[in-house]
């Protein structure tokens, strides 16, 4: 039985105004329960693709489908309903959290927006989510400034999990963290994926991170997908020169000075 496709871009191009397209004829898909690592250098179009996947950017050509539904066919209400099934974790956990809201309020906000549960049920859900990501629920009344970067990213992940999504878009979620903390967050994401059957679109410039977490890899260069397939195929047997360059650059960074 073929796994459900949760995200698909087909011939997708995105341009800002009259400028040259940032994305050009992008086609790729993500199957349920898997992680697709989207890797490329800064300015390659990774973030534009993640925004298009959420329906925040309108394609100039092609289409984006979530759970088999073309986003262009949805009105505002339909798009809002579909987005409940998709959440995002951003690069900087501090700027993605409102500093005037307590951690508990921040995690509960998606529940309130989506009309999920009453006050007591939301309080219980917040405590459950904090435990899931390795935080003490007793800290729910604290504010983001009282936490470390790694803890703030755990809070952001708990917030993303709140409405029980099926797909989480991770936009450089560990690039602002120390290496040891990166490993903790990556292992947390892998555990949550296994426990809840999540699908992850994982955007990163770091090939070693993508190698660790992804099942499938798409390499993007100047807005085009130049290589796409299972991780072992792409990273151990690269065919495109740009993929080879990324792999060699990653090896150089990994060597001790």
The 8 nearest C-alpha neighbors of each residue, nearest first, counted from 0:
[[1, 2, 3, 30, 4, 31, 32, 33],
 [2, 0, 3, 4, 30, 31, 32, 5],
 [3, 1, 30, 31, 4, 0, 32, 5],
 [2, 4, 31, 30, 5, 1, 66, 67],
 [3, 5, 30, 6, 29, 31, 66, 2],
 [4, 6, 66, 65, 31, 30, 29, 3],
 [7, 5, 65, 29, 28, 4, 64, 66],
 [6, 8, 28, 64, 63, 27, 9, 29],
 [9, 7, 63, 26, 27, 11, 62, 28],
 [8, 10, 26, 11, 62, 61, 25, 7],
 [11, 9, 24, 61, 25, 26, 12, 8],
 [10, 12, 61, 25, 24, 9, 62, 60],
 [11, 13, 23, 22, 60, 24, 59, 58],
 [14, 12, 58, 22, 59, 20, 21, 11],
 [15, 13, 20, 21, 16, 19, 59, 18],
 [14, 16, 18, 17, 13, 20, 21, 19],
 [15, 17, 18, 14, 19, 20, 13, 59],
 [18, 16, 15, 19, 14, 20, 59, 13],
 [19, 17, 16, 15, 20, 14, 21, 13],
 [18, 20, 14, 21, 17, 15, 16, 22],
 [21, 19, 14, 22, 13, 23, 18, 12],
 [20, 22, 222, 14, 13, 44, 19, 23],
 [23, 21, 222, 12, 13, 20, 44, 223],
 [22, 24, 12, 223, 222, 25, 20, 11],
 [23, 25, 10, 11, 12, 26, 22, 223],
 [26, 24, 11, 10, 23, 223, 224, 9],
 [25, 27, 9, 8, 10, 11, 24, 28],
 [28, 26, 8, 7, 25, 9, 29, 227],
 [27, 29, 7, 6, 8, 30, 4, 26],
 [30, 28, 6, 4, 5, 35, 7, 31],
 [29, 31, 4, 3, 5, 33, 2, 32],
 [30, 32, 3, 198, 33, 5, 4, 2],
 [33, 31, 198, 196, 197, 30, 34, 192],
 [34, 32, 198, 31, 30, 214, 199, 35],
 [35, 33, 199, 213, 214, 198, 200, 36],
 [36, 34, 215, 200, 216, 213, 201, 29],
 [35, 37, 216, 201, 213, 209, 202, 215],
 [38, 36, 202, 217, 201, 216, 218, 203],
 [39, 37, 218, 203, 204, 36, 202, 219],
 [40, 38, 204, 219, 218, 43, 220, 41],
 [39, 41, 204, 43, 42, 38, 220, 219],
 [42, 40, 43, 39, 204, 44, 45, 203],
 [41, 43, 44, 40, 221, 45, 39, 222],
 [42, 44, 221, 220, 222, 41, 40, 45],
 [45, 43, 222, 47, 42, 46, 21, 22],
 [44, 46, 48, 47, 43, 49, 202, 37],
 [47, 45, 49, 48, 44, 50, 170, 202],
 [48, 46, 50, 44, 45, 49, 51, 21],
 [47, 49, 51, 45, 46, 50, 52, 44],
 [48, 50, 52, 46, 51, 47, 45, 53],
 [51, 49, 47, 53, 52, 55, 48, 56],
 [50, 52, 56, 54, 48, 53, 49, 55],
 [51, 53, 49, 50, 54, 48, 63, 55],
 [54, 52, 50, 51, 55, 49, 82, 85],
 [53, 55, 51, 56, 52, 70, 50, 57],
 [56, 54, 50, 53, 51, 57, 52, 49],
 [57, 55, 51, 54, 50, 58, 13, 53],
 [56, 58, 59, 55, 54, 51, 13, 71],
 [59, 57, 13, 60, 12, 56, 11, 61],
 [58, 60, 13, 12, 14, 57, 61, 11],
 [61, 59, 12, 58, 11, 62, 10, 13],
 [60, 62, 11, 10, 9, 12, 58, 59],
 [61, 63, 9, 11, 8, 58, 64, 69],
 [62, 64, 8, 69, 7, 70, 52, 9],
 [65, 63, 69, 68, 7, 67, 6, 70],
 [64, 66, 6, 68, 67, 5, 7, 69],
 [65, 67, 5, 68, 6, 4, 64, 3],
 [66, 68, 65, 64, 69, 5, 4, 6],
 [69, 67, 64, 65, 66, 70, 72, 63],
 [68, 70, 64, 71, 72, 63, 67, 62],
 [69, 71, 72, 73, 64, 63, 68, 54],
 [70, 72, 69, 73, 62, 63, 57, 74],
 [71, 73, 70, 69, 74, 68, 77, 78],
 [74, 72, 77, 70, 71, 78, 75, 69],
 [73, 75, 77, 76, 78, 72, 71, 70],
 [74, 76, 78, 77, 79, 73, 80, 81],
 [77, 75, 79, 78, 74, 80, 73, 81],
 [78, 76, 80, 73, 74, 79, 75, 81],
 [77, 79, 81, 75, 80, 76, 73, 82],
 [78, 80, 82, 76, 81, 77, 75, 83],
 [81, 79, 77, 78, 82, 83, 76, 84],
 [82, 80, 78, 83, 79, 84, 77, 85],
 [83, 81, 85, 84, 79, 80, 78, 86],
 [82, 84, 81, 85, 80, 164, 162, 79],
 [85, 83, 164, 82, 165, 81, 166, 86],
 [86, 84, 166, 82, 164, 83, 167, 165],
 [85, 87, 167, 159, 168, 164, 166, 84],
 [86, 88, 168, 167, 169, 159, 89, 85],
 [89, 87, 169, 170, 168, 172, 156, 155],
 [90, 88, 170, 172, 91, 169, 87, 92],
 [89, 91, 172, 171, 170, 92, 173, 174],
 [90, 92, 93, 89, 94, 95, 175, 172],
 [93, 91, 152, 95, 151, 94, 155, 90],
 [92, 94, 95, 96, 91, 151, 143, 148],
 [93, 95, 96, 92, 91, 97, 98, 89],
 [94, 96, 92, 93, 91, 89, 97, 155],
 [97, 95, 94, 93, 98, 92, 105, 143],
 [96, 98, 99, 100, 95, 94, 105, 143],
 [99, 97, 100, 143, 96, 142, 144, 101],
 [98, 100, 97, 101, 142, 143, 96, 105],
 [101, 99, 97, 98, 104, 105, 102, 142],
 [100, 102, 142, 104, 141, 140, 103, 105],
 [103, 101, 105, 139, 104, 142, 141, 140],
 [102, 104, 139, 106, 101, 105, 140, 107],
 [103, 105, 107, 101, 102, 106, 100, 108],
 [106, 104, 102, 108, 103, 107, 100, 101],
 [105, 107, 158, 103, 104, 108, 102, 125],
 [106, 108, 104, 110, 105, 109, 103, 125],
 [107, 109, 111, 105, 110, 106, 104, 112],
 [110, 108, 112, 111, 107, 113, 162, 161],
 [111, 109, 115, 113, 107, 108, 112, 114],
 [110, 112, 114, 108, 109, 113, 115, 107],
 [113, 111, 109, 110, 114, 108, 115, 107],
 [112, 114, 110, 111, 115, 109, 83, 162],
 [115, 113, 111, 112, 110, 116, 117, 109],
 [114, 116, 110, 113, 111, 117, 121, 162],
 [117, 115, 120, 121, 114, 118, 110, 119],
 [116, 118, 120, 119, 121, 115, 114, 111],
 [119, 117, 121, 120, 122, 116, 123, 111],
 [118, 120, 122, 121, 117, 123, 116, 124],
 [121, 119, 123, 117, 116, 122, 118, 124],
 [120, 122, 124, 118, 123, 119, 116, 117],
 [123, 121, 119, 125, 120, 124, 118, 126],
 [122, 124, 120, 126, 121, 125, 127, 119],
 [123, 125, 121, 127, 126, 122, 128, 120],
 [124, 126, 128, 122, 127, 123, 121, 129],
 [127, 125, 136, 123, 129, 124, 128, 130],
 [128, 126, 124, 130, 125, 129, 123, 131],
 [129, 127, 131, 125, 130, 157, 126, 124],
 [128, 130, 134, 126, 132, 131, 127, 136],
 [129, 131, 133, 127, 134, 128, 132, 135],
 [132, 130, 128, 129, 133, 127, 134, 157],
 [131, 133, 129, 130, 153, 134, 157, 128],
 [134, 132, 130, 131, 129, 135, 153, 187],
 [135, 133, 129, 130, 132, 136, 131, 138],
 [134, 136, 137, 138, 130, 129, 133, 139],
 [137, 135, 126, 138, 139, 129, 134, 130],
 [136, 138, 135, 139, 140, 126, 134, 141],
 [139, 137, 136, 141, 140, 135, 102, 134],
 [140, 138, 103, 102, 136, 141, 137, 101],
 [141, 139, 101, 138, 103, 102, 142, 137],
 [140, 142, 101, 138, 139, 102, 145, 143],
 [141, 143, 101, 144, 102, 145, 98, 100],
 [144, 142, 145, 146, 98, 102, 151, 93],
 [145, 143, 146, 142, 98, 147, 93, 141],
 [144, 146, 143, 142, 141, 147, 151, 150],
 [147, 145, 144, 143, 150, 151, 148, 142],
 [146, 148, 150, 149, 151, 145, 144, 143],
 [149, 147, 151, 150, 152, 176, 146, 92],
 [148, 150, 152, 151, 147, 180, 153, 176],
 [149, 151, 153, 147, 152, 148, 146, 154],
 [152, 150, 154, 148, 153, 149, 92, 146],
 [151, 153, 155, 92, 149, 154, 150, 156],
 [152, 154, 150, 156, 151, 155, 132, 157],
 [155, 153, 151, 157, 152, 156, 158, 150],
 [156, 154, 152, 158, 153, 157, 151, 159],
 [155, 157, 159, 153, 158, 154, 152, 160],
 [158, 156, 154, 160, 159, 155, 128, 153],
 [159, 157, 106, 155, 161, 156, 160, 154],
 [158, 160, 156, 86, 157, 161, 155, 87],
 [159, 161, 157, 163, 158, 162, 156, 164],
 [160, 162, 158, 163, 159, 157, 110, 109],
 [163, 161, 164, 160, 110, 109, 83, 159],
 [164, 162, 160, 161, 165, 84, 83, 159],
 [165, 163, 84, 85, 166, 162, 160, 83],
 [164, 166, 197, 84, 198, 85, 163, 167],
 [167, 165, 198, 85, 164, 199, 197, 84],
 [168, 166, 86, 199, 87, 85, 169, 198],
 [167, 169, 87, 200, 199, 201, 86, 170],
 [168, 170, 201, 88, 172, 87, 202, 200],
 [169, 171, 202, 89, 172, 90, 88, 168],
 [170, 172, 90, 203, 202, 174, 173, 169],
 [173, 171, 90, 170, 89, 169, 174, 88],
 [174, 172, 181, 176, 175, 171, 90, 184],
 [173, 175, 176, 171, 172, 90, 181, 203],
 [174, 176, 173, 91, 90, 177, 172, 148],
 [177, 175, 173, 174, 181, 180, 178, 148],
 [176, 178, 180, 179, 181, 175, 174, 173],
 [177, 179, 181, 180, 176, 182, 173, 174],
 [180, 178, 182, 181, 177, 183, 176, 184],
 [181, 179, 183, 177, 182, 178, 149, 176],
 [182, 180, 178, 184, 173, 179, 183, 176],
 [181, 183, 185, 180, 179, 184, 186, 178],
 [184, 182, 180, 186, 181, 185, 187, 179],
 [185, 183, 187, 181, 186, 182, 188, 180],
 [186, 184, 182, 188, 187, 183, 181, 189],
 [185, 187, 189, 183, 188, 184, 182, 190],
 [186, 188, 184, 190, 185, 189, 183, 191],
 [189, 187, 191, 185, 186, 190, 192, 184],
 [188, 190, 186, 192, 187, 191, 185, 193],
 [191, 189, 187, 193, 192, 188, 194, 186],
 [192, 190, 194, 188, 193, 189, 195, 187],
 [193, 191, 197, 189, 196, 190, 195, 194],
 [192, 194, 190, 191, 196, 195, 189, 197],
 [193, 195, 191, 192, 196, 190, 197, 189],
 [196, 194, 192, 197, 193, 191, 165, 190],
 [195, 197, 32, 192, 193, 194, 198, 165],
 [198, 196, 192, 32, 165, 195, 166, 199],
 [197, 199, 32, 166, 33, 31, 34, 165],
 [200, 198, 34, 167, 201, 166, 168, 35],
 [199, 201, 168, 35, 34, 169, 36, 167],
 [200, 202, 36, 169, 199, 35, 37, 168],
 [203, 201, 37, 170, 171, 169, 36, 38],
 [204, 202, 171, 38, 205, 37, 201, 170],
 [203, 205, 39, 38, 40, 206, 41, 202],
 [206, 204, 203, 208, 207, 209, 38, 249],
 [205, 207, 209, 208, 210, 204, 249, 38],
 [208, 206, 210, 209, 205, 211, 249, 246],
 [207, 209, 211, 206, 210, 205, 212, 203],
 [208, 210, 206, 211, 212, 213, 207, 36],
 [211, 209, 207, 208, 212, 213, 206, 230],
 [212, 210, 208, 209, 213, 207, 185, 206],
 [211, 213, 209, 210, 208, 185, 214, 189],
 [214, 212, 34, 36, 209, 215, 35, 210],
 [213, 215, 34, 230, 35, 33, 229, 216],
 [214, 216, 229, 230, 35, 213, 228, 36],
 [217, 215, 36, 230, 35, 227, 228, 37],
 [216, 218, 227, 37, 226, 36, 38, 219],
 [219, 217, 38, 226, 224, 225, 39, 37],
 [220, 218, 224, 39, 223, 225, 38, 222],
 [219, 221, 43, 223, 222, 39, 224, 225],
 [222, 220, 43, 223, 44, 219, 42, 21],
 [221, 223, 22, 44, 21, 43, 220, 23],
 [224, 222, 220, 219, 23, 221, 25, 225],
 [223, 225, 219, 218, 226, 25, 220, 217],
 [224, 226, 218, 219, 223, 220, 239, 227],
 [227, 225, 218, 217, 224, 239, 228, 233],
 [228, 226, 217, 216, 218, 233, 225, 224],
 [229, 227, 215, 216, 233, 230, 232, 217],
 [228, 230, 215, 232, 231, 216, 214, 233],
 [231, 229, 215, 216, 233, 232, 214, 234],
 [232, 230, 235, 234, 233, 229, 236, 215],
 [231, 233, 236, 229, 230, 235, 234, 228],
 [234, 232, 237, 230, 236, 231, 235, 228],
 [233, 235, 231, 237, 236, 230, 232, 246],
 [236, 234, 231, 232, 233, 237, 230, 246],
 [235, 237, 232, 233, 234, 238, 231, 243],
 [238, 236, 233, 234, 239, 235, 242, 243],
 [237, 239, 236, 240, 242, 226, 233, 243],
 [238, 240, 242, 241, 237, 243, 226, 225],
 [241, 239, 243, 242, 244, 238, 237, 245],
 [240, 242, 244, 243, 239, 245, 220, 225],
 [241, 243, 245, 244, 239, 240, 237, 246],
 [242, 244, 240, 246, 241, 245, 247, 237],
 [245, 243, 241, 247, 242, 246, 248, 240],
 [246, 244, 248, 242, 243, 247, 249, 241],
 [245, 247, 249, 243, 248, 244, 242, 250],
 [246, 248, 250, 244, 249, 245, 243, 251],
 [247, 249, 245, 251, 250, 246, 244, 252],
 [248, 250, 246, 252, 247, 251, 245, 253],
 [251, 249, 247, 253, 248, 252, 246, 254],
 [250, 252, 248, 253, 254, 249, 247, 255],
 [253, 251, 249, 250, 254, 248, 255, 247],
 [252, 254, 250, 251, 249, 255, 248, 207],
 [255, 253, 251, 252, 256, 250, 249, 248],
 [256, 254, 253, 252, 251, 250, 249, 248],
 [255, 254, 252, 253, 251, 250, 249, 248]]
